[in-house]
Amino acid sequence: MKIPLKVEESVGGIKPFIYFTIKAPHTFGYMRAFFDTGSPDTLISQTDASKLKIPHSASKSKSIYGISGNSIDCFEARISAIIFKDEKGNSVKPIVGKAYVTKSLKKSKRTQQVVSGTPNIFGVDFLAINKYKLIFDPANREAYLEV
């Protein structure tokens, strides 16, 4: 089975994106995220988490480093389901695993700008738990997940 991705420009280069439905307790909505094999974690932006009212833990779960050279605080998200579409248009519900909402406890304007601009990312953790292969051919602007 293949799950098609869209190859789009973002954050200084082309990346494999997916548009999907996300469900959390008492809410659902549509999101866009890219697959980042350099990220060990799956991240939900503070902007999208706030817009969709995605619940998350009250205390910081971890900090991540490397996004624009900044440290960003992460709070474990409570997600019920993620729904993709395969090449035939059928719904696919991958295992969610852990996902983190990016926020900052720091009040500096620069840190707040970085956090608010953080994209949604599916990391290596998501690919591994679902046993997905990421096929990415940037020269031909083709990408998909293969099960």
C-alpha positions as CSV (number, residue, x, y, z in Angstrom):
1,M,0.0,0.0,0.0
2,K,1.2,3.5,-0.8
3,I,0.2,6.8,0.9
4,P,1.0,9.6,-1.5
5,L,2.7,12.8,-0.2
6,K,3.1,16.2,-1.7
7,V,6.5,17.6,-2.3
8,E,6.5,21.3,-1.5
9,E,8.8,24.2,-0.7
10,S,9.1,25.1,3.0
11,V,11.7,26.2,5.5
12,G,14.5,26.7,2.9
13,G,14.0,23.6,0.7
14,I,11.6,21.0,-0.6
15,K,10.1,18.5,1.8
16,P,7.6,15.6,1.7
17,F,4.3,16.8,3.2
18,I,1.0,15.1,4.1
19,Y,-2.4,16.7,4.6
20,F,-4.4,14.7,7.2
21,T,-7.2,14.6,9.7
22,I,-6.3,14.7,13.4
23,K,-8.7,13.7,16.2
24,A,-8.2,14.6,19.9
25,P,-10.6,14.4,22.8
26,H,-13.5,16.8,22.0
27,T,-12.0,18.1,18.8
28,F,-10.8,17.3,15.2
29,G,-9.4,19.2,12.3
30,Y,-7.1,19.1,9.3
31,M,-3.4,19.6,9.4
32,R,-0.3,19.6,7.3
33,A,3.0,18.1,8.4
34,F,6.3,17.1,6.8
35,F,8.3,14.0,7.3
36,D,11.7,14.8,8.9
37,T,14.2,11.9,9.1
38,G,16.4,14.1,11.2
39,S,13.8,14.5,13.9
40,P,13.5,11.7,16.5
41,D,10.1,13.0,17.6
42,T,6.7,13.9,16.2
43,L,5.8,17.5,16.9
44,I,2.6,19.6,16.7
45,S,3.1,23.3,16.4
46,Q,1.8,25.5,19.2
47,T,-0.2,27.5,16.5
48,D,-2.1,24.4,15.2
49,A,-2.5,22.9,18.7
50,S,-4.1,26.2,19.9
51,K,-6.3,26.6,16.8
52,L,-7.6,23.0,17.1
53,K,-7.7,23.0,20.9
54,I,-5.5,19.8,21.1
55,P,-5.1,18.9,24.8
56,H,-1.7,18.3,26.1
57,S,0.1,17.6,29.4
58,A,0.3,20.5,31.9
59,S,3.9,19.9,32.7
60,K,6.9,19.9,30.3
61,S,7.7,16.4,29.0
62,K,11.0,17.2,27.3
63,S,13.1,19.9,25.6
64,I,14.3,19.6,22.1
65,Y,17.2,21.4,20.5
66,G,18.2,22.3,17.0
67,I,15.1,24.1,15.6
68,S,16.8,27.3,14.5
69,G,19.4,26.7,17.2
70,N,16.9,27.2,19.9
71,S,15.6,25.1,22.8
72,I,11.9,24.4,22.6
73,D,9.8,22.9,25.4
74,C,7.5,20.0,24.5
75,F,4.3,18.8,26.1
76,E,2.8,15.4,25.4
77,A,-0.3,15.8,23.2
78,R,-3.4,13.7,23.7
79,I,-4.3,12.5,20.2
80,S,-7.1,10.0,19.6
81,A,-6.4,9.3,15.9
82,I,-4.6,10.4,12.7
83,I,-6.2,9.6,9.4
84,F,-4.4,9.6,6.1
85,K,-5.7,8.7,2.6
86,D,-4.0,6.0,0.6
87,E,-3.5,6.1,-3.2
88,K,-7.1,4.7,-3.7
89,G,-8.6,7.3,-1.4
90,N,-9.2,4.8,1.4
91,S,-8.7,6.0,5.0
92,V,-5.6,4.7,6.8
93,K,-5.3,5.0,10.6
94,P,-1.7,4.8,11.6
95,I,-0.5,4.1,15.2
96,V,-0.2,7.6,16.8
97,G,2.5,6.9,19.4
98,K,3.8,9.9,21.2
99,A,3.5,13.4,19.8
100,Y,4.5,16.6,21.4
101,V,3.0,20.1,21.3
102,T,5.8,22.7,21.0
103,K,5.6,25.6,23.4
104,S,7.9,27.9,25.2
105,L,8.0,28.7,28.9
106,K,10.4,31.5,28.0
107,K,8.9,34.9,27.4
108,S,11.5,36.4,25.1
109,K,10.1,37.7,21.8
110,R,12.7,35.8,19.7
111,T,11.9,32.5,21.4
112,Q,8.2,33.1,21.0
113,Q,8.7,33.8,17.3
114,V,10.7,30.6,16.8
115,V,8.1,28.5,18.6
116,S,5.1,30.0,16.8
117,G,6.9,29.3,13.4
118,T,7.7,25.7,14.2
119,P,6.1,23.4,11.7
120,N,4.2,20.1,12.3
121,I,6.7,17.2,11.9
122,F,6.3,13.5,11.7
123,G,9.6,12.2,13.0
124,V,11.5,8.9,12.8
125,D,9.5,7.6,15.8
126,F,6.3,7.7,13.7
127,L,7.9,6.0,10.7
128,A,9.3,3.2,12.9
129,I,6.2,2.5,15.0
130,N,4.1,2.2,11.8
131,K,6.8,0.3,9.9
132,Y,6.5,2.9,7.0
133,K,9.2,3.4,4.4
134,L,9.6,7.0,3.3
135,I,10.3,7.2,-0.4
136,F,11.4,10.7,-1.4
137,D,12.7,11.6,-4.9
138,P,13.2,15.4,-4.7
139,A,14.5,15.6,-8.3
140,N,11.2,14.3,-9.7
141,R,9.2,15.8,-6.8
142,E,7.7,12.5,-5.9
143,A,7.2,11.1,-2.4
144,Y,5.1,8.5,-0.7
145,L,4.9,6.2,2.3
146,E,5.0,2.5,1.7
147,V,3.8,-0.2,4.1
